[in-house]
């Protein structure tokens, strides 16, 4: 990772924006975009099972597939029409 400090700050901001947006129902499309960007960027870099050694391959594959499932669940929030029933109104 060329700039680990910047990557940690950037991924934290994406998770914070996405999580709060989904939790509060405030601009959920922006939250979904932030979380999807996080998963698309982080998953292949951090869980590259194809380059792992034999003892780590299964572990990385499980975490890779977990992140793919979380990405799918995140995208399903787009199917809920806004405003959500318990959304915070601004």
Biopython code that builds the backbone (N, CA, C, O; Angstrom):
import numpy as np
from Bio.PDB.StructureBuilder import StructureBuilder

atoms = [
    (1, "UNK", "N", (0.855, -1.168, 0.000)),
    (1, "UNK", "CA", (0.000, 0.000, 0.000)),
    (1, "UNK", "C", (0.903, 1.234, 0.000)),
    (1, "UNK", "O", (1.700, 1.407, 0.923)),
    (2, "UNK", "N", (0.798, 2.083, -1.001)),
    (2, "UNK", "CA", (1.695, 3.229, -1.097)),
    (2, "UNK", "C", (1.471, 4.302, -0.023)),
    (2, "UNK", "O", (2.442, 4.869, 0.478)),
    (3, "UNK", "N", (0.228, 4.591, 0.340)),
    (3, "UNK", "CA", (-0.065, 5.623, 1.339)),
    (3, "UNK", "C", (-1.048, 5.058, 2.367)),
    (3, "UNK", "O", (-2.241, 5.354, 2.302)),
    (4, "UNK", "N", (-0.565, 4.251, 3.312)),
    (4, "UNK", "CA", (-1.493, 3.573, 4.222)),
    (4, "UNK", "C", (-2.290, 4.521, 5.120)),
    (4, "UNK", "O", (-3.461, 4.262, 5.397)),
    (5, "UNK", "N", (-1.684, 5.595, 5.569)),
    (5, "UNK", "CA", (-2.395, 6.531, 6.438)),
    (5, "UNK", "C", (-3.571, 7.172, 5.702)),
    (5, "UNK", "O", (-4.667, 7.292, 6.250)),
    (6, "UNK", "N", (-3.335, 7.578, 4.467)),
    (6, "UNK", "CA", (-4.390, 8.175, 3.650)),
    (6, "UNK", "C", (-5.486, 7.151, 3.348)),
    (6, "UNK", "O", (-6.670, 7.491, 3.345)),
    (7, "UNK", "N", (-5.098, 5.908, 3.095)),
    (7, "UNK", "CA", (-6.082, 4.860, 2.814)),
    (7, "UNK", "C", (-6.962, 4.589, 4.028)),
    (7, "UNK", "O", (-8.168, 4.392, 3.886)),
    (8, "UNK", "N", (-6.375, 4.578, 5.206)),
    (8, "UNK", "CA", (-7.154, 4.344, 6.423)),
    (8, "UNK", "C", (-8.125, 5.493, 6.667)),
    (8, "UNK", "O", (-9.285, 5.259, 7.008)),
    (9, "UNK", "N", (-7.675, 6.707, 6.501)),
    (9, "UNK", "CA", (-8.551, 7.866, 6.697)),
    (9, "UNK", "C", (-9.672, 7.880, 5.663)),
    (9, "UNK", "O", (-10.834, 8.113, 5.998)),
    (10, "UNK", "N", (-9.317, 7.629, 4.407)),
    (10, "UNK", "CA", (-10.328, 7.611, 3.344)),
    (10, "UNK", "C", (-11.358, 6.518, 3.533)),
    (10, "UNK", "O", (-12.553, 6.762, 3.365)),
    (11, "UNK", "N", (-10.919, 5.312, 3.881)),
    (11, "UNK", "CA", (-11.874, 4.221, 4.080)),
    (11, "UNK", "C", (-12.740, 4.479, 5.307)),
    (11, "UNK", "O", (-13.924, 4.139, 5.315)),
    (12, "UNK", "N", (-12.157, 5.078, 6.341)),
    (12, "UNK", "CA", (-12.952, 5.413, 7.523)),
    (12, "UNK", "C", (-14.026, 6.438, 7.223)),
    (12, "UNK", "O", (-15.150, 6.328, 7.714)),
    (13, "UNK", "N", (-13.691, 7.428, 6.423)),
    (13, "UNK", "CA", (-14.672, 8.449, 6.034)),
    (13, "UNK", "C", (-15.795, 7.829, 5.206)),
    (13, "UNK", "O", (-16.968, 8.137, 5.417)),
    (14, "UNK", "N", (-15.438, 6.956, 4.266)),
    (14, "UNK", "CA", (-16.468, 6.293, 3.453)),
    (14, "UNK", "C", (-17.399, 5.463, 4.329)),
    (14, "UNK", "O", (-18.616, 5.499, 4.144)),
    (15, "UNK", "N", (-16.842, 4.716, 5.279)),
    (15, "UNK", "CA", (-17.674, 3.893, 6.157)),
    (15, "UNK", "C", (-18.542, 4.750, 7.072)),
    (15, "UNK", "O", (-19.698, 4.411, 7.323)),
    (16, "UNK", "N", (-18.001, 5.847, 7.567)),
    (16, "UNK", "CA", (-18.766, 6.731, 8.444)),
    (16, "UNK", "C", (-19.927, 7.381, 7.689)),
    (16, "UNK", "O", (-21.060, 7.383, 8.170)),
    (17, "UNK", "N", (-19.646, 7.923, 6.523)),
    (17, "UNK", "CA", (-20.703, 8.548, 5.712)),
    (17, "UNK", "C", (-21.762, 7.523, 5.333)),
    (17, "UNK", "O", (-22.960, 7.775, 5.469)),
    (18, "UNK", "N", (-21.314, 6.371, 4.858)),
    (18, "UNK", "CA", (-22.258, 5.337, 4.441)),
    (18, "UNK", "C", (-23.093, 4.807, 5.588)),
    (18, "UNK", "O", (-24.309, 4.660, 5.463)),
    (19, "UNK", "N", (-22.444, 4.520, 6.705)),
    (19, "UNK", "CA", (-23.164, 3.972, 7.852)),
    (19, "UNK", "C", (-24.178, 4.942, 8.429)),
    (19, "UNK", "O", (-25.316, 4.561, 8.703)),
    (20, "UNK", "N", (-23.777, 6.191, 8.615)),
    (20, "UNK", "CA", (-24.715, 7.184, 9.156)),
    (20, "UNK", "C", (-25.863, 7.459, 8.195)),
    (20, "UNK", "O", (-27.005, 7.637, 8.618)),
    (21, "UNK", "N", (-25.565, 7.494, 6.924)),
    (21, "UNK", "CA", (-26.603, 7.749, 5.931)),
    (21, "UNK", "C", (-27.651, 6.631, 5.930)),
    (21, "UNK", "O", (-28.851, 6.902, 5.874)),
    (22, "UNK", "N", (-27.201, 5.396, 5.992)),
    (22, "UNK", "CA", (-28.128, 4.256, 6.020)),
    (22, "UNK", "C", (-28.880, 4.226, 7.346)),
    (22, "UNK", "O", (-30.095, 4.030, 7.368)),
    (23, "UNK", "N", (-28.163, 4.419, 8.448)),
    (23, "UNK", "CA", (-28.779, 4.366, 9.772)),
    (23, "UNK", "C", (-29.859, 5.425, 9.945)),
    (23, "UNK", "O", (-30.935, 5.141, 10.471)),
    (24, "UNK", "N", (-29.574, 6.641, 9.505)),
    (24, "UNK", "CA", (-30.522, 7.742, 9.672)),
    (24, "UNK", "C", (-31.520, 7.854, 8.520)),
    (24, "UNK", "O", (-32.540, 8.529, 8.655)),
    (25, "UNK", "N", (-31.240, 7.206, 7.394)),
    (25, "UNK", "CA", (-32.119, 7.303, 6.240)),
    (25, "UNK", "C", (-32.003, 8.640, 5.538)),
    (25, "UNK", "O", (-32.882, 9.016, 4.762)),
    (26, "UNK", "N", (-30.936, 9.354, 5.803)),
    (26, "UNK", "CA", (-30.715, 10.674, 5.218)),
    (26, "UNK", "C", (-29.832, 10.526, 3.982)),
    (26, "UNK", "O", (-28.668, 10.141, 4.087)),
    (27, "UNK", "N", (-30.383, 10.830, 2.825)),
    (27, "UNK", "CA", (-29.662, 10.665, 1.552)),
    (27, "UNK", "C", (-29.077, 9.249, 1.413)),
    (27, "UNK", "O", (-27.864, 9.089, 1.285)),
    (28, "UNK", "N", (-29.938, 8.231, 1.439)),
    (28, "UNK", "CA", (-29.426, 6.859, 1.421)),
    (28, "UNK", "C", (-28.662, 6.503, 0.145)),
    (28, "UNK", "O", (-27.805, 5.621, 0.185)),
    (29, "UNK", "N", (-28.938, 7.147, -0.964)),
    (29, "UNK", "CA", (-28.206, 6.834, -2.198)),
    (29, "UNK", "C", (-26.734, 7.232, -2.084)),
    (29, "UNK", "O", (-25.858, 6.550, -2.616)),
    (30, "UNK", "N", (-26.472, 8.334, -1.391)),
    (30, "UNK", "CA", (-25.082, 8.739, -1.163)),
    (30, "UNK", "C", (-24.402, 7.732, -0.241)),
    (30, "UNK", "O", (-23.240, 7.383, -0.447)),
    (31, "UNK", "N", (-25.120, 7.270, 0.769)),
    (31, "UNK", "CA", (-24.577, 6.263, 1.676)),
    (31, "UNK", "C", (-24.280, 4.957, 0.969)),
    (31, "UNK", "O", (-23.240, 4.341, 1.202)),
    (32, "UNK", "N", (-25.181, 4.539, 0.114)),
    (32, "UNK", "CA", (-24.957, 3.308, -0.659)),
    (32, "UNK", "C", (-23.751, 3.478, -1.572)),
    (32, "UNK", "O", (-22.935, 2.565, -1.698)),
    (33, "UNK", "N", (-23.633, 4.630, -2.203)),
    (33, "UNK", "CA", (-22.484, 4.880, -3.078)),
    (33, "UNK", "C", (-21.175, 4.850, -2.293)),
    (33, "UNK", "O", (-20.184, 4.292, -2.764)),
    (34, "UNK", "N", (-21.164, 5.447, -1.097)),
    (34, "UNK", "CA", (-19.947, 5.453, -0.277)),
    (34, "UNK", "C", (-19.566, 4.038, 0.145)),
    (34, "UNK", "O", (-18.397, 3.660, 0.065)),
    (35, "UNK", "N", (-20.540, 3.257, 0.593)),
    (35, "UNK", "CA", (-20.247, 1.890, 1.009)),
    (35, "UNK", "C", (-19.832, 1.015, -0.171)),
    (35, "UNK", "O", (-18.919, 0.199, -0.045)),
    (36, "UNK", "N", (-20.493, 1.179, -1.313)),
    (36, "UNK", "CA", (-20.125, 0.401, -2.498)),
    (36, "UNK", "C", (-18.709, 0.753, -2.948)),
    (36, "UNK", "O", (-17.937, -0.132, -3.316)),
    (37, "UNK", "N", (-18.369, 2.022, -2.920)),
    (37, "UNK", "CA", (-17.017, 2.440, -3.273)),
    (37, "UNK", "C", (-15.993, 1.828, -2.328)),
    (37, "UNK", "O", (-14.923, 1.398, -2.760)),
    (38, "UNK", "N", (-16.316, 1.789, -1.044)),
    (38, "UNK", "CA", (-15.427, 1.159, -0.064)),
    (38, "UNK", "C", (-15.224, -0.314, -0.399)),
    (38, "UNK", "O", (-14.088, -0.775, -0.506)),
    (39, "UNK", "N", (-16.318, -1.054, -0.566)),
    (39, "UNK", "CA", (-16.202, -2.498, -0.815)),
    (39, "UNK", "C", (-15.507, -2.800, -2.139)),
    (39, "UNK", "O", (-14.702, -3.728, -2.215)),
    (40, "UNK", "N", (-15.805, -2.038, -3.168)),
    (40, "UNK", "CA", (-15.177, -2.275, -4.472)),
    (40, "UNK", "C", (-13.682, -1.973, -4.418)),
    (40, "UNK", "O", (-12.883, -2.649, -5.067)),
    (41, "UNK", "N", (-13.311, -0.968, -3.652)),
    (41, "UNK", "CA", (-11.893, -0.620, -3.564)),
    (41, "UNK", "C", (-11.094, -1.504, -2.627)),
    (41, "UNK", "O", (-9.951, -1.855, -2.921)),
    (42, "UNK", "N", (-11.686, -1.862, -1.507)),
    (42, "UNK", "CA", (-10.952, -2.586, -0.471)),
    (42, "UNK", "C", (-10.902, -4.088, -0.714)),
    (42, "UNK", "O", (-9.868, -4.709, -0.466)),
    (43, "UNK", "N", (-11.970, -4.678, -1.183)),
    (43, "UNK", "CA", (-12.060, -6.131, -1.271)),
    (43, "UNK", "C", (-10.951, -6.771, -2.098)),
    (43, "UNK", "O", (-10.285, -7.676, -1.595)),
    (44, "UNK", "N", (-10.719, -6.352, -3.335)),
    (44, "UNK", "CA", (-9.670, -7.037, -4.100)),
    (44, "UNK", "C", (-8.253, -6.739, -3.604)),
    (44, "UNK", "O", (-7.338, -7.527, -3.841)),
    (45, "UNK", "N", (-8.067, -5.622, -2.926)),
    (45, "UNK", "CA", (-6.728, -5.268, -2.437)),
    (45, "UNK", "C", (-6.401, -6.015, -1.146)),
    (45, "UNK", "O", (-5.310, -6.566, -1.004)),
    (46, "UNK", "N", (-7.337, -6.034, -0.217)),
    (46, "UNK", "CA", (-7.066, -6.622, 1.097)),
    (46, "UNK", "C", (-7.280, -8.130, 1.140)),
    (46, "UNK", "O", (-6.671, -8.801, 1.973)),
    (47, "UNK", "N", (-8.104, -8.673, 0.291)),
    (47, "UNK", "CA", (-8.421, -10.105, 0.340)),
    (47, "UNK", "C", (-8.116, -10.769, -0.997)),
    (47, "UNK", "O", (-8.974, -11.426, -1.587)),
    (48, "UNK", "N", (-6.894, -10.591, -1.463)),
    (48, "UNK", "CA", (-6.500, -11.173, -2.759)),
    (48, "UNK", "C", (-6.084, -12.637, -2.559)),
    (48, "UNK", "O", (-4.900, -12.963, -2.470)),
    (49, "UNK", "N", (-7.087, -13.492, -2.494)),
    (49, "UNK", "CA", (-6.864, -14.914, -2.243)),
    (49, "UNK", "C", (-6.069, -15.578, -3.357)),
    (49, "UNK", "O", (-5.398, -16.581, -3.115)),
    (50, "UNK", "N", (-6.129, -15.042, -4.570)),
    (50, "UNK", "CA", (-5.424, -15.623, -5.698)),
    (50, "UNK", "C", (-3.906, -15.483, -5.564)),
    (50, "UNK", "O", (-3.161, -16.218, -6.211)),
    (51, "UNK", "N", (-3.446, -14.558, -4.740)),
    (51, "UNK", "CA", (-2.006, -14.365, -4.548)),
    (51, "UNK", "C", (-1.533, -14.872, -3.190)),
    (51, "UNK", "O", (-0.342, -14.791, -2.890)),
    (52, "UNK", "N", (-2.427, -15.386, -2.374)),
    (52, "UNK", "CA", (-2.069, -15.841, -1.030)),
    (52, "UNK", "C", (-1.433, -17.220, -1.090)),
    (52, "UNK", "O", (-1.623, -17.984, -2.036)),
    (53, "UNK", "N", (-0.677, -17.505, -0.051)),
    (53, "UNK", "CA", (-0.074, -18.832, 0.068)),
    (53, "UNK", "C", (-1.129, -19.872, 0.385)),
    (53, "UNK", "O", (-2.268, -19.523, 0.695)),
    (54, "UNK", "N", (-0.773, -21.130, 0.313)),
    (54, "UNK", "CA", (-1.766, -22.198, 0.510)),
    (54, "UNK", "C", (-2.424, -22.181, 1.893)),
    (54, "UNK", "O", (-3.585, -22.563, 2.033)),
    (55, "UNK", "N", (-1.686, -21.739, 2.909)),
    (55, "UNK", "CA", (-2.258, -21.722, 4.256)),
    (55, "UNK", "C", (-3.222, -20.550, 4.466)),
    (55, "UNK", "O", (-4.065, -20.605, 5.362)),
    (56, "UNK", "N", (-3.113, -19.505, 3.666)),
    (56, "UNK", "CA", (-3.965, -18.330, 3.806)),
    (56, "UNK", "C", (-5.068, -18.243, 2.756)),
    (56, "UNK", "O", (-5.982, -17.428, 2.884)),
    (57, "UNK", "N", (-4.991, -19.064, 1.734)),
    (57, "UNK", "CA", (-5.919, -18.967, 0.592)),
    (57, "UNK", "C", (-7.384, -19.084, 1.024)),
    (57, "UNK", "O", (-8.215, -18.275, 0.613)),
    (58, "UNK", "N", (-7.704, -20.080, 1.845)),
    (58, "UNK", "CA", (-9.086, -20.294, 2.267)),
    (58, "UNK", "C", (-9.583, -19.128, 3.120)),
    (58, "UNK", "O", (-10.714, -18.670, 2.953)),
    (59, "UNK", "N", (-8.749, -18.657, 4.019)),
    (59, "UNK", "CA", (-9.121, -17.531, 4.877)),
    (59, "UNK", "C", (-9.425, -16.282, 4.041)),
    (59, "UNK", "O", (-10.437, -15.619, 4.272)),
    (60, "UNK", "N", (-8.586, -15.965, 3.100)),
    (60, "UNK", "CA", (-8.789, -14.787, 2.256)),
    (60, "UNK", "C", (-10.010, -14.946, 1.351)),
    (60, "UNK", "O", (-10.734, -13.982, 1.101)),
    (61, "UNK", "N", (-10.237, -16.180, 0.856)),
    (61, "UNK", "CA", (-11.413, -16.422, 0.015)),
    (61, "UNK", "C", (-12.702, -16.202, 0.807)),
    (61, "UNK", "O", (-13.650, -15.609, 0.292)),
    (62, "UNK", "N", (-12.743, -16.673, 2.047)),
    (62, "UNK", "CA", (-13.931, -16.483, 2.882)),
    (62, "UNK", "C", (-14.195, -14.996, 3.101)),
    (62, "UNK", "O", (-15.331, -14.542, 2.970)),
    (63, "UNK", "N", (-13.156, -14.240, 3.433)),
    (63, "UNK", "CA", (-13.335, -12.804, 3.655)),
    (63, "UNK", "C", (-13.662, -12.052, 2.370)),
    (63, "UNK", "O", (-14.414, -11.078, 2.400)),
    (64, "UNK", "N", (-13.107, -12.489, 1.245)),
    (64, "UNK", "CA", (-13.434, -11.888, -0.047)),
    (64, "UNK", "C", (-14.922, -12.080, -0.348)),
    (64, "UNK", "O", (-15.615, -11.133, -0.721)),
    (65, "UNK", "N", (-15.402, -13.311, -0.182)),
    (65, "UNK", "CA", (-16.805, -13.594, -0.473)),
    (65, "UNK", "C", (-17.733, -12.893, 0.520)),
    (65, "UNK", "O", (-18.837, -12.493, 0.150)),
    (66, "UNK", "N", (-17.303, -12.740, 1.776)),
    (66, "UNK", "CA", (-18.084, -11.999, 2.764)),
    (66, "UNK", "C", (-18.268, -10.554, 2.313)),
    (66, "UNK", "O", (-19.368, -10.009, 2.399)),
    (67, "UNK", "N", (-17.198, -9.937, 1.837)),
    (67, "UNK", "CA", (-17.297, -8.558, 1.368)),
    (67, "UNK", "C", (-18.165, -8.438, 0.125)),
    (67, "UNK", "O", (-18.876, -7.446, -0.036)),
    (68, "UNK", "N", (-18.118, -9.429, -0.756)),
    (68, "UNK", "CA", (-18.985, -9.419, -1.942)),
    (68, "UNK", "C", (-20.450, -9.518, -1.513)),
    (68, "UNK", "O", (-21.312, -8.848, -2.083)),
    (69, "UNK", "N", (-20.732, -10.351, -0.511)),
    (69, "UNK", "CA", (-22.104, -10.462, -0.004)),
    (69, "UNK", "C", (-22.554, -9.161, 0.649)),
    (69, "UNK", "O", (-23.701, -8.748, 0.477)),
    (70, "UNK", "N", (-21.661, -8.508, 1.399)),
    (70, "UNK", "CA", (-22.005, -7.223, 2.009)),
    (70, "UNK", "C", (-22.237, -6.154, 0.947)),
    (70, "UNK", "O", (-23.096, -5.289, 1.120)),
    (71, "UNK", "N", (-21.489, -6.201, -0.139)),
    (71, "UNK", "CA", (-21.716, -5.267, -1.246)),
    (71, "UNK", "C", (-23.102, -5.497, -1.841)),
    (71, "UNK", "O", (-23.822, -4.537, -2.116)),
    (72, "UNK", "N", (-23.476, -6.739, -2.041)),
    (72, "UNK", "CA", (-24.810, -7.049, -2.560)),
    (72, "UNK", "C", (-25.911, -6.577, -1.626)),
    (72, "UNK", "O", (-26.920, -6.034, -2.076)),
    (73, "UNK", "N", (-25.721, -6.782, -0.328)),
    (73, "UNK", "CA", (-26.718, -6.325, 0.648)),
    (73, "UNK", "C", (-26.809, -4.808, 0.655)),
    (73, "UNK", "O", (-27.895, -4.246, 0.797)),
    (74, "UNK", "N", (-25.676, -4.151, 0.505)),
    (74, "UNK", "CA", (-25.668, -2.689, 0.451)),
    (74, "UNK", "C", (-26.436, -2.193, -0.766)),
    (74, "UNK", "O", (-27.218, -1.248, -0.663)),
    (75, "UNK", "N", (-26.222, -2.816, -1.906)),
    (75, "UNK", "CA", (-26.910, -2.396, -3.129)),
    (75, "UNK", "C", (-28.415, -2.627, -3.050)),
    (75, "UNK", "O", (-29.183, -1.961, -3.744)),
    (76, "UNK", "N", (-28.839, -3.568, -2.208)),
    (76, "UNK", "CA", (-30.274, -3.820, -2.066)),
    (76, "UNK", "C", (-31.006, -2.647, -1.406)),
    (76, "UNK", "O", (-32.224, -2.526, -1.538)),
    (77, "UNK", "N", (-30.268, -1.783, -0.697)),
    (77, "UNK", "CA", (-30.901, -0.596, -0.126)),
    (77, "UNK", "C", (-31.448, 0.323, -1.211)),
    (77, "UNK", "O", (-32.336, 1.132, -0.944)),
    (78, "UNK", "N", (-30.934, 0.210, -2.421)),
    (78, "UNK", "CA", (-31.439, 1.030, -3.520)),
    (78, "UNK", "C", (-32.869, 0.648, -3.918)),
    (78, "UNK", "O", (-33.562, 1.431, -4.567)),
    (79, "UNK", "N", (-33.309, -0.552, -3.530)),
    (79, "UNK", "CA", (-34.656, -1.006, -3.870)),
    (79, "UNK", "C", (-35.721, -0.403, -2.959)),
    (79, "UNK", "O", (-36.912, -0.470, -3.265)),
    (80, "UNK", "N", (-35.299, 0.185, -1.842)),
    (80, "UNK", "CA", (-36.260, 0.797, -0.919)),
    (80, "UNK", "C", (-36.502, 2.239, -1.371)),
    (80, "UNK", "O", (-35.568, 3.040, -1.404)),
    (81, "UNK", "N", (-37.741, 2.572, -1.716)),
    (81, "UNK", "CA", (-37.987, 3.943, -2.187)),
    (81, "UNK", "C", (-37.891, 4.954, -1.046)),
    (81, "UNK", "O", (-38.485, 4.753, 0.014)),
    (82, "UNK", "N", (-37.141, 6.046, -1.260)),
    (82, "UNK", "CA", (-37.084, 7.081, -0.226)),
    (82, "UNK", "C", (-38.341, 7.937, -0.255)),
    (82, "UNK", "O", (-38.982, 7.994, -1.304)),
    (83, "UNK", "N", (-38.724, 8.583, 0.786)),
    (83, "UNK", "CA", (-38.121, 8.554, 2.104)),
    (83, "UNK", "C", (-38.503, 7.281, 2.826)),
    (83, "UNK", "O", (-39.609, 6.766, 2.664)),
    (84, "UNK", "N", (-37.577, 6.780, 3.625)),
    (84, "UNK", "CA", (-37.823, 5.582, 4.402)),
    (84, "UNK", "C", (-38.783, 5.890, 5.537)),
    (84, "UNK", "O", (-38.946, 7.047, 5.927)),
    (85, "UNK", "N", (-39.410, 4.864, 6.060)),
    (85, "UNK", "CA", (-40.449, 5.066, 7.084)),
    (85, "UNK", "C", (-39.925, 5.808, 8.311)),
    (85, "UNK", "O", (-40.634, 6.647, 8.867)),
    (86, "UNK", "N", (-38.716, 5.521, 8.738)),
    (86, "UNK", "CA", (-38.173, 6.157, 9.933)),
    (86, "UNK", "C", (-36.995, 7.058, 9.620)),
    (86, "UNK", "O", (-36.080, 7.190, 10.433)),
    (87, "UNK", "N", (-37.008, 7.677, 8.454)),
    (87, "UNK", "CA", (-35.922, 8.557, 8.042)),
    (87, "UNK", "C", (-35.900, 9.834, 8.882)),
    (87, "UNK", "O", (-36.936, 10.327, 9.329)),
    (88, "UNK", "N", (-34.710, 10.342, 9.078)),
    (88, "UNK", "CA", (-34.548, 11.639, 9.718)),
    (88, "UNK", "C", (-34.800, 12.692, 8.656)),
    (88, "UNK", "O", (-34.166, 12.677, 7.601)),
    (89, "UNK", "N", (-35.709, 13.594, 8.921)),
    (89, "UNK", "CA", (-36.029, 14.649, 7.953)),
    (89, "UNK", "C", (-35.175, 15.877, 8.243)),
    (89, "UNK", "O", (-35.051, 16.286, 9.397)),
    (90, "UNK", "N", (-34.589, 16.469, 7.209)),
    (90, "UNK", "CA", (-33.773, 17.681, 7.398)),
    (90, "UNK", "C", (-34.516, 18.890, 6.943)),
    (90, "UNK", "O", (-33.994, 20.002, 7.024)),
]
sb = StructureBuilder()
sb.init_structure("model")
sb.init_model(0)
sb.init_chain("A")
sb.init_seg("    ")
for serial, (resi, resn, name, xyz) in enumerate(atoms, 1):
    if name == "N":
        sb.init_residue(resn, " ", resi, " ")
    sb.init_atom(name, np.array(xyz, "f"), 0.0, 1.0, " ", f" {name:<3s}", serial, name[0])
structure = sb.get_structure()
